[in-house]
Amino acid sequence: NAADLRRFIELSHDGQRDLNSKIAYRYLRLLERCFDYLDRTPNPARQAIAATDRAHLAEDAPMLALGPDDLGRFLAALPAGRTDDTEGHAGWKRRRDRAMQVVMALAGLRVAEAIGLLLDEVGRQPDIDGAIDLNITPEAKHRTSYEHTVKLPRAGVAELAAWLKEREAMDIPGDLVFPANPEGEPLHKATVYRQTRATFERAGIAVARAGGRTLRNSFAVQQLDQGMPRGELTTALGLALERSTEAYRYARRHEAPEDDDATEPP
């Protein structure tokens, strides 16, 4: 009913306001069309629109990206790296999560693209700067993503290579770079979100969206700051239209106060 739909646009699953005003209003209009198609009278979505003052919907929050210092804090707070050989593969999930978050932060992959990254999509030959290509194909990843190639810089190559070596030693079947378990099954998005949010918390970075979206924003903004043309950024992000990158030009940089103490990574 209309009350259900208003609760839907006002609160997310964890009880926090999550939808900006344009998206919330768009959802209501799409639902209005669905109920019209179903000949539902009265139309609950139309009732919700009439009862909702758009001025009181969640305000459009500015896009947020981590500044250089905060990105460094995030990377320093990643899950523990490799253990010595005496521990075998204990804690392998932490090292998987570490490598995956490095890839998201330094190559701008969507969460769905990181989850669906395949072994044969990882370039084997570094370029002169030590970077490798990630050749992303959209199948079974993200329906709005386009086939594209993005470079993972030298700083992330070592982390990914170490994980791939351990993955091979564990003899995990399948083609996924970051599997959920030793059987090679895919990760769930919620798992990636929880682990990424935990890294934000260890780093002492308090942002509303402590997940893959903020890491992707940070990558895009950093590329623009370093002089990458918008056309090249559009390709690197797997977007269809160059105008889709316009928002990154106006993203707000987040930098934690200098006296904030980040929790030491494990």
N, C-alpha and C positions, 0 to 999 in steps of 0.2 A: 504494500500500500504506500501512499504518499509519505507517511511517517518513516517507513523503512528506507525509502529512497533518500530522504533528507539525512537520516543517520548515516547512510552509505557515503554521501558526499562530504559529510562533516567529520567523520572519524575513520581512521584506518584500522587494520586488524589489531594493532597494539594499543588502541585508545588514543592515539595522537593524531592531530590534524595533519593530513598528508597530501591532499589534492589542492592544487592552486585553483583560482577562481575560473579560469578559462577551461581547464580540463573538467572541473566539476560541472559547469554549465553544459559543456559538450556532452558529457555522459547523460545528463537529464534529457537533452534534446534527442540523443540517439535512442534512449529508452522510450521517449514519447513516440517516436516513429514505430518502435517495436509494438507498443501497446495499441497504436492505431491499426497496425497490420493485423493484430489479433482481435480487433473490434472490441477492445476492452472499454467499457463505459461505466463510470467516468474513468478517464485516463489518469492513472496514479502519477505518472511523470509530469503531466500537464498540471495536476494539482500541486505537485511539489514545486514546480517552477513558479506558479502563481503565489505560493506561500513563502517563497524564498526571496529575500531582498538580496540581489546580487552584490550589493555593496557590503553585505555582511558575510559573504562567502570568504573562504580563506584568501587572503591577499596573495597575489603572485609573488612568490619569493624569488629574489635574484639568484641566478645561477652561481653556485659556489665552487671555487677551485682552491686547492691548497697552494700557498705560496712556496717558494723554494725551501725556506727553513722548516716549514711544517711538513713538507714532503720528505725532507731529510729525517725529521723526527719519526714519521711513519715508517720509513724503511729501517730505521734503527730499532724499532719496536716489533719487527716481524717475529713470527714464531721461531723457536730455536733452530739453528742450522744443523749441520751434520754432527753426529756423535762419533766417538772413536769406534774402531772395529770390534772392540770387545762387547759392545752392546748390540751388535748385529743390526737388525732393521727395526728395533724398538723405537717407537715415536716417529715412524715413517710418515704418518699423516701430518705431523707438524711441518716436516720438510716439504711435503707436497703443498701444503697451504702456503708456506713461505715462498716457494717458487711461483705458485699461481698468483699470489698477490703482487709479486715483483713484476710479473708479465702484465697484469692489469694496470699497474701504476706506470710502468715505463713504456708500454706499447699501446695503451689506451683501449684494450679489448673490453667489450661488453662482458658482463658476467656469463651470458649465454654462450658467447664466443670462447671464453676461457674454459667453460665446462665442456664444450664440444670440440675443443682443439685436438687435432689428430696428429699422430706421430709424423706422418708424411707431409704435414703442413709446416713442419719446423725445418728451416734451412740448415744445412750441415756445414756450409762453407762461409766463414766470416768474411766480411769485406775488409778493406784496408784499415778501417777504424775499429775492427773487432766486433761489429754488429752482425746480426743474422736476420734473414727475412722470415717473417711469419706469413704464410700464404693462406689467408682465411677464405674458406668456402662457406657459403651460408646454409647449405643443406643441413637440416636437423639442428641448426643453431639458433638463428634469429631471423624471422621472416622479413624484417625490414632491412636486414643487412645485405650488402652487395659484396660480391667477390672482390677481394682487395689484398694488397700486400703492405705490411707495415714492418718497420725495422725495430728489433729489440736491441738496444744499445749494449755495448760491452759490459756495463755494470750489471745487466740482467742476464747476460749469456752464461756467466759462470754459475749462477744460481740454478738456471734451468738445466744446464748440462749436468750438474751434480745430481739433480733430481732424476733426470733421464737415465743416468748411470745406475742409480739405486733402483729405479723402476725396472730396469732390465735385469738387474741381479735378483730381484724378487720374482722374476718370471711372471709378471702380471699379464694375463691374456688381453686381447682386444687392442684397439687402436687409439684409445683415449690417452692423452698426455697426463691428465689429472683424474684418474679413476677414483671412485668412492671407496672401493674395497679391493682386496686381493683377487676378486673374481673379475675385476675390470668393469664393473657397472658404473653408470654415470652419476655424478654428484647431483644433489638437489640444490636449487638456487638458495633456499633458506639456509643450508649449511654454509655456503660461501658467504652469505650475508653475515651470519653469526660470527664466523671466524674473522672476517674483515673488520667488523665492528669491534671485536675484541682487540685487534691491533690498534685501532683508533684510540680505544680506551687506555691501553698500555702507553701509548704515545702522549696521552694527556691532551688530545685534540678533540674538543667538544664542538661537534657540528651536527646539524639536524639530520643530514643524510650521510651517515657514517658507513658508506658501502661503495660498491663498484662504480656507481654513477659519479660520485665525487672524484674518484681516482681517474676516471675517463675524462671528466671535465679538466682535471689538473694537467693531464697529458696534453689535451688540445690547447689549453691556454699557454702552456710552456712552449709548444711548437710555434704558436703565433708570436710569442715574445721573442723567440729566437729567429724570427724572420721567415718562417715557412709561408709561402703563398696560400691563400685560402683554397685555391683549386687543388693544391697538393694535399692540404689537410682534409679536404672533402674525400679524396681518394683514400688517404691513410686511415680514415675513420669508417670507411665503407658506406658513406652516405650517397644518396642519389643526386642531391641538389646542392650547389655551392652555397645557396642562401641558408641552408641548414646550419652552417658554421657561424652565421652572423651573431648568434647569442654568445658565443665564446669571446667575442671582442669586448663584451660588456660584463663578463663574469666578475664577481667580487672575489678578490684574493683573501683567503683566510690565513692569518698568522697569529698564533697563540702569543699572549703576553710573554715577554722575556723572563719574567719571574715565575712563570708556571713550570712546575717540575714534572716532567714525564716520568712515569713509572719505568724502572729498568726492565728491559726485555728479559724473558726467562733464559 
